[in-house]
Amino acid sequence: MSANPLLLFVDDDTRAGELMLRFCEDTPFGCRVFSKPEQALDFFSEQGADIIISDLRMPNMTGIELLQKIREMNTDVPVIITTAYSTVDDAIDALRLGAADFIKKPFDMDELMLLVERTLDRTELKQENRLLKRQLRDASKGFKMIGESGAMKTVYNVINKVAGIRCNVIIEGESGTGKELAARAIHDLCPEHEKPFIVIDCGALSDTLLESELFGHEKGAFTGAAATKQGLLEAASGGSIFLDEICNISDNMQAKLLRVVQEQQVTRVGGVRPIDVDLRFIAATNQNLEKMVAEGTFRHDLYHRLNVIKLPVPPLRRHSEDIPMLCDHFVKHFNRRYQREVKGFDASSMKLLCHHHWPGNIRELRNTVERSMALAEGPELHLESLDDPIRTARAGVGAEIDRDLPSIEELERRYLLKVLDRFGGNREKTAETLGINKSTLWRKLQQYQNAENDQ
């Protein structure tokens, strides 16, 4: 119950009003008394109230009529009806129209105040439940992201702020952190959410294919172009285009993309007529684009056109408190997929999961849950019963942590190499286990090799 709630008492019997005022002096309630319902309505329309107590039978306007007018202005404020002439029909009419309760005169003041307190408590609980349901509904509709940590709430806050503003966004984060989910959330919460949301994996296509996919082509533009094809930039007009791993596009493609971002126009391959588009660009990268700009490997003009808002998505190791919730979500997901009835991980396994470094982030965690469920023999998951890389790697890396306290980056390098060694150098199995794509694994291995050569 809020502090000092305001109570409006409406009764044409002035003695009843005086008694209510005196009684409320010793309660936490503020009280305003009205002998005419019209005056109470005027006051309520201007200043509101937390609860209204009204007599049923009054000249010019009955308590039922007052209740109806109150409901037209505010559906939430509770109204208690009092009367010396109560009948079952009166009570039913009052409750049907939304009265919180009905009490017969003469009533004991202590009894009435107890009824008021219970009514306010119920109203407050209903408001909290409505708020919670709305938050859950909004989260389910808009985010589809799991986590209640401070780090994730910061992400949600930025998404909420930028969703309604049609500006470009750069999402930064390691592979597997959920950058695409964040991009989808921005689009799903924006006014244009019914318009297209198109995803382009910039790291999976060659320059020629990427240009054709993005810009489309005219008939006869090149060998095999038997018909005119609309590009994805054109198809996404009115909505959002998500450029995943934009750090992988060439200088040539960066220049062509810059013109689209600036002019909001595309020209198909082999075409001469620019086509107007209306696009919000959301770009994602697992590299530091600002550093790439400084090194000259990414165009500064394209970077600044895209970087209206920067949204960093944290690695899983920085919000490990969300791991139990994520595991529960994935267990439920794979229960439905595999028609299983797994309850989750045992306590010791969950402890291992929460203390793991997760270089592959949420994608790696998801793979671990799926692997555990595929091999599980009962309703509870046990990492110790599996020959699991997390368990064996942690045993080895744990000793190294105790010995020399390595940095996060060094710990990631050791774990990645340990998993690679475990699979006999098989990069495909290593990438799958870590929850990263093979190009990311190759790039990390190149970084490690270059660092060794520089030493």
C-alpha atoms as one frame of an Amber mdcrd trajectory, in Angstrom:
protein
   0.000   0.000   0.000   1.345   3.464  -0.898   2.187   5.943   1.873  -0.676
   8.247   2.938  -3.293   7.024   0.424  -6.093   9.483  -0.352  -9.650   8.397
   0.505 -12.745  10.154  -0.866 -15.879   9.729   1.265 -19.190  10.602  -0.427
 -22.394  10.695   1.639 -25.263  13.205   1.759 -25.394  12.646   5.545 -23.040
  15.362   6.831 -22.765  13.660  10.242 -21.342  10.535   8.595 -18.796  12.724
   6.835 -17.743  14.436  10.062 -17.348  11.070  11.782 -15.155   9.813   8.923
 -12.921  12.911   9.083 -12.398  12.516  12.845 -11.666   8.819  12.530  -9.122
   9.321   9.735  -7.095  11.724  11.889  -5.642   8.674  13.665  -5.006   6.673
  10.460  -2.423   6.932   7.665  -5.185   7.948   5.239  -5.743  11.398   3.825
  -9.477  12.003   3.697 -11.719  14.335   1.685 -15.460  14.347   2.433 -18.206
  15.359  -0.032 -21.947  15.577   0.575 -22.651  15.932  -3.153 -21.456  13.293
  -5.669 -20.927  15.981  -8.344 -18.319  17.687  -6.149 -16.548  14.377  -5.570
 -16.433  13.754  -9.347 -14.948  17.205 -10.003 -12.274  16.663  -7.366 -11.492
  13.145  -8.624 -11.171  14.267 -12.249  -8.589  16.882 -11.246  -6.624  15.212
  -8.446  -7.573  11.531  -8.423  -7.744   9.295  -5.347  -6.589   5.905  -4.087
 -10.025   4.673  -2.936 -13.614   5.966  -2.895 -16.333   5.140  -0.339 -19.805
   6.167  -1.498 -23.313   5.901  -0.093 -25.763   4.084  -2.376 -28.804   6.381
  -2.108 -28.185  10.116  -2.551 -30.226  12.913  -4.183 -29.453  13.755  -7.833
 -26.976  10.873  -8.258 -26.954   7.383  -6.746 -23.842   5.553  -5.668 -24.288
   3.194  -8.635 -24.387   6.164 -11.036 -21.328   7.663  -9.359 -19.545   4.309
  -9.759 -20.376   4.252 -13.479 -18.963   7.760 -13.993 -15.831   6.875 -12.015
 -15.342   3.817 -14.225 -15.598   5.999 -17.325 -12.669   8.082 -16.041 -10.574
   5.428 -14.294 -10.991   1.643 -14.331  -8.561   0.919 -11.506  -9.539   3.002
  -8.486 -11.482   0.796  -6.021 -14.986   1.921  -4.974 -16.752   0.629  -1.834
 -20.536   1.106  -1.680 -22.291   1.702   1.679 -26.045   1.735   2.337 -28.653
   1.363   5.057 -31.089  -0.142   2.519 -29.006  -2.909   1.003 -30.641  -5.660
  -0.979 -29.123  -8.572  -2.849 -29.952  -6.859  -6.154 -28.171  -3.665  -5.057
 -25.044  -5.626  -4.126 -25.073  -7.580  -7.396 -25.490  -4.380  -9.459 -22.644
  -2.647  -7.626 -20.249  -5.585  -7.956 -21.200  -6.175 -11.600 -20.300  -2.572
 -12.414 -16.917  -2.936 -10.749 -17.386  -2.027  -7.099 -14.607  -3.443  -4.943
 -16.977  -4.308  -2.070 -20.326  -3.592  -0.431 -20.952  -2.846   3.277 -24.214
  -2.271   5.145 -24.910   0.657   7.480 -24.497   1.130  10.356 -20.936  -0.125
  10.147 -18.125  -0.172  12.675 -15.347   2.276  11.678 -12.602  -0.206  12.507
 -14.343  -2.792  10.345 -14.613  -0.292   7.477 -10.915   0.638   7.732  -9.946
  -3.032   7.684 -12.028  -3.434   4.539 -10.314  -0.379   2.993  -6.837  -1.742
   3.762  -7.666  -5.169   2.309  -9.126  -3.543  -0.806  -6.047  -1.388  -1.356
  -3.759  -4.389  -0.881  -5.733  -6.358  -3.484  -5.644  -3.426  -5.903  -1.890
  -3.000  -5.496  -1.340  -6.726  -6.095  -3.488  -6.612  -9.257  -1.499  -3.641
 -10.566   1.794  -5.446  -9.900   0.505  -8.566 -11.659  -0.620  -6.548 -14.678
   2.765  -4.831 -14.845   4.597  -8.144 -14.575   2.444  -9.745 -17.279   3.010
  -6.764 -19.570   6.763  -6.915 -18.991   6.811 -10.657 -19.687   4.678 -10.182
 -22.790   6.889  -7.362 -24.056  10.036  -9.321 -23.321   8.685 -12.383 -25.088
   7.563 -10.364 -28.085  10.460  -8.004 -28.372  13.633  -9.510 -26.996  13.544
 -13.299 -27.092  16.751 -12.951 -25.092  17.456 -14.718 -21.813  19.074 -13.080
 -18.798  18.328 -10.827 -15.862  21.864  -9.759 -14.951  22.884  -6.126 -14.803
  24.907  -6.571 -18.000  21.877  -7.846 -19.924  19.564  -5.189 -18.474  21.949
  -2.581 -19.902  21.556  -4.217 -23.323  17.747  -4.215 -22.992  17.786  -0.559
 -21.964  19.723   0.485 -25.081  17.467  -1.636 -27.315  14.359   0.000 -25.849
  15.792   3.474 -26.423  16.911   2.988 -30.037  14.042   0.783 -31.257  11.706
   3.703 -31.867  14.381   5.866 -33.506  15.137   4.939 -37.104  18.893   5.262
 -36.800  21.756   2.943 -37.724  23.291   0.717 -35.066  26.558  -1.179 -34.674
  26.370  -4.222 -32.396  29.733  -5.345 -31.049  30.420  -8.640 -29.335  32.249
 -11.929 -29.517  30.938 -14.790 -31.632  28.010 -16.567 -30.017  26.920 -13.738
 -27.703  23.534 -13.177 -29.394  24.181 -10.185 -31.644  21.532 -11.285 -34.144
  18.959 -11.644 -31.350  19.731  -8.068 -30.280  19.315  -6.881 -33.871  15.989
  -8.697 -34.181  14.841  -7.160 -30.912  15.577  -3.651 -32.213  13.537  -4.377
 -35.330  10.688  -6.188 -33.549  10.180  -3.276 -31.128  10.282  -0.541 -33.778
   7.161   0.961 -35.435   8.174  -0.735 -38.719   8.271  -4.201 -37.141   5.895
  -5.593 -39.799   8.342  -4.596 -42.539  11.160  -6.956 -43.625  14.117  -7.866
 -41.438  16.771  -9.363 -43.720  20.012 -10.966 -42.530  23.212 -10.931 -44.609
  26.215 -13.003 -43.465  29.043 -10.870 -44.832  31.667 -13.464 -43.924  30.055
 -16.303 -45.879  29.938 -14.734 -49.364  32.575 -13.714 -51.872  32.612 -10.133
 -53.146  30.825 -11.051 -56.378  28.093 -13.036 -54.661  27.677 -10.453 -51.918
  27.239  -7.632 -54.439  24.690  -9.624 -56.429  22.779 -10.577 -53.263  22.772
  -7.048 -51.861  22.158  -5.006 -55.019  20.456  -7.473 -57.347  21.150  -7.462
 -61.082  19.596  -6.676 -64.419  18.972  -9.316 -67.050  22.169 -10.007 -69.007
  24.387  -8.167 -66.518  26.757 -11.153 -66.493  26.917 -14.721 -67.733  24.032
 -16.654 -66.260  21.904 -13.570 -65.447  18.890 -14.830 -67.385  16.411 -12.593
 -65.568  16.316  -9.414 -63.537  16.749 -10.088 -59.813  15.786  -7.787 -56.958
  18.571  -7.356 -54.386  18.118  -7.846 -50.658  18.681  -4.140 -49.965  15.766
  -3.341 -52.237  13.635  -6.134 -50.771  14.259  -4.869 -47.227  13.130  -1.312
 -48.005  10.906   0.045 -45.251  12.453  -2.335 -42.728  15.892  -3.282 -41.443
  18.946  -4.890 -42.996  21.247  -6.802 -40.652  24.856  -7.006 -41.854  26.426
  -9.754 -39.761  30.233  -9.702 -39.399  30.542  -6.541 -41.493  34.239  -6.474
 -40.616  34.780  -9.148 -43.304  33.716  -7.118 -46.361  36.355  -5.831 -48.770
  37.352  -2.209 -49.407  35.471  -2.314 -52.706  32.251  -3.481 -51.060  32.674
  -0.962 -48.258  32.726   1.849 -50.834  29.589   0.565 -52.576  27.774   0.063
 -49.314  28.706   3.562 -48.126  26.783   5.108 -51.015  23.658   3.151 -50.122
  23.888   4.169 -46.456  24.403   7.827 -47.393  22.010   8.218 -50.310  19.428
   5.523 -49.498  19.627   4.413 -53.121  20.733   1.174 -54.783  21.723   0.462
 -58.350  21.446  -3.089 -59.573  24.497  -4.770 -61.111  24.340  -3.929 -64.812
  21.769  -1.193 -64.207  21.984   2.582 -64.567  18.869   3.774 -62.730  19.182
   4.252 -58.961  16.299   2.857 -56.925  15.171   4.667 -53.773  15.112   2.599
 -50.572  14.293   3.303 -46.931  16.573   1.228 -44.721  17.773   1.053 -41.163
  21.217  -0.564 -41.124  22.139  -2.756 -38.188  25.701  -4.032 -38.451  27.351
  -6.610 -36.210  31.009  -7.363 -35.692  33.181  -9.529 -33.479  36.132  -7.239
 -34.186  36.939  -3.775 -32.859  35.867  -1.610 -35.811  37.312   1.521 -34.243
  40.694  -0.193 -34.120  40.262  -1.381 -37.723  39.532   2.211 -38.782  42.720
   3.381 -37.048  44.671   0.619 -38.813  43.147   1.532 -42.180  41.391  -1.800
 -42.718  37.873  -0.360 -42.440  36.623   2.882 -44.024  36.194   5.640 -41.467
  33.311   7.249 -43.411  31.307   4.007 -43.504  32.062   3.375 -39.837  30.785
   6.790 -38.784  27.667   6.466 -40.967  26.806   3.169 -39.292  27.955   4.083
 -35.790  25.055   6.323 -34.785  24.454   4.020 -31.814  26.906   1.402 -30.567
  25.479  -1.550 -28.660  28.051  -3.795 -26.926  26.749  -7.310 -26.173  28.741
  -8.810 -23.267  30.452 -12.208 -23.451  28.873 -14.920 -21.328  31.767 -14.899
 -18.843  30.736 -11.352 -17.871  27.171 -12.337 -17.000  27.688 -15.880 -15.778
  24.877 -15.410 -13.242  22.508 -15.897 -16.208  23.866 -19.389 -16.952  21.302
 -21.309 -14.807  18.454 -19.450 -16.531  19.964 -20.077 -19.966  20.447 -23.771
 -19.177  16.844 -24.067 -18.056  15.703 -22.434 -21.299  17.816 -24.769 -23.453
  16.756 -27.860 -21.500  13.096 -27.007 -22.110  13.838 -26.370 -25.776  15.569
 -29.719 -26.303  12.960 -31.530 -24.222  10.412 -30.441 -26.810  12.677 -31.275
 -29.734  13.782 -34.718 -28.507  10.599 -35.527 -26.568  12.534 -35.940 -23.358
  11.716 -35.126 -19.732  15.080 -33.926 -18.484  14.942 -31.725 -15.386  18.371
 -30.103 -15.671  21.945 -30.304 -14.414  22.929 -31.538 -10.983  24.487 -29.016
  -8.575  28.142 -29.939  -9.186  27.695 -29.787 -12.973  25.976 -26.405 -12.720
  28.904 -25.144 -10.675  31.272 -26.255 -13.440  29.121 -24.540 -16.047  28.966
 -21.284 -14.074  32.755 -21.176 -13.630  33.632 -22.120 -17.205  35.245 -19.462
 -19.426  32.938 -20.029 -22.460  35.035 -18.773 -25.396  32.107 -19.747 -27.653
  29.675 -17.883 -25.359  25.948 -18.713 -25.425  26.285 -20.766 -28.609  28.828
 -23.001 -26.878  26.589 -23.317 -23.813  23.666 -24.308 -26.025  25.785 -26.992
 -27.719  26.905 -28.280 -24.315  23.295 -28.608 -23.113  22.276 -30.359 -26.313
  25.230 -32.751 -26.152  24.506 -33.528 -22.502  20.849 -34.223 -23.214  21.596
 -36.381 -26.241  23.825 -38.636 -24.110  21.858 -38.453 -20.850  20.529 -41.675
 -19.339  18.142 -40.181 -16.813  16.192 -37.051 -15.872  19.269 -35.303 -14.435
  22.305 -34.171 -16.411  25.811 -34.929 -15.068  28.925 -33.557 -16.730  31.033
 -35.939 -14.644  29.404 -38.952 -16.299  30.473 -37.718 -19.738  33.878 -37.396
 -21.294  33.088 -33.709 -21.602  35.725 -31.117 -22.690  34.441 -28.623 -20.122
  35.140 -30.981 -17.236  38.532 -32.176 -18.496  39.676 -28.778 -19.693  38.694
 -27.140 -16.425  40.748 -29.657 -14.483  43.841 -28.756 -16.496  43.248 -25.036
 -16.833  42.317 -24.737 -13.168  45.816 -25.777 -12.173  47.232 -23.195 -14.581
  45.074 -20.459 -13.064  46.298 -21.329  -9.608  49.876 -21.317 -10.825  50.227
 -18.109 -12.855  46.888 -16.201 -12.851  46.633 -15.682 -16.639  44.604 -12.936
 -18.315  41.157 -13.676 -19.736  42.610 -13.636 -23.265  45.405 -16.043 -22.301
  42.937 -18.334 -20.555  40.788 -18.385 -23.689  43.863 -19.256 -25.794  44.804
 -22.145 -23.489  41.314 -23.561 -23.454  40.887 -23.296 -27.229  44.207 -25.057
 -27.855  43.362 -27.717 -25.274  40.051 -28.514 -26.986  41.777 -28.511 -30.381
  44.361 -30.948 -29.046  41.608 -33.102 -27.540  40.074 -33.555 -30.996  43.424
 -34.295 -32.617  43.575 -30.980 -34.473  40.126 -31.420 -36.031  39.017 -27.809
 -36.487  35.430 -28.633 -37.413  34.798 -30.571 -34.186  36.667 -27.945 -32.173
  34.592 -25.085 -33.623  31.369 -27.028 -33.043  32.273 -27.779 -29.428  33.285
 -24.172 -28.733  30.157 -22.839 -30.418  32.069 -20.694 -32.916  32.264 -20.862
 -36.692  35.330 -22.251 -38.439  36.409 -18.852 -39.793  36.487 -17.446 -36.241
  38.548 -20.438 -35.077  40.954 -20.014 -37.991  41.326 -16.288 -37.250  42.066
 -16.930 -33.567  44.657 -19.583 -34.433  46.291 -17.133 -36.851  46.407 -14.524
 -34.103  48.068 -16.990 -31.739  50.626 -17.981 -34.402  51.431 -14.370 -35.273
  51.886 -13.556 -31.576  54.346 -16.458 -31.219  56.273 -15.320 -34.299  56.564
 -11.798 -32.889  58.110 -13.074 -29.670
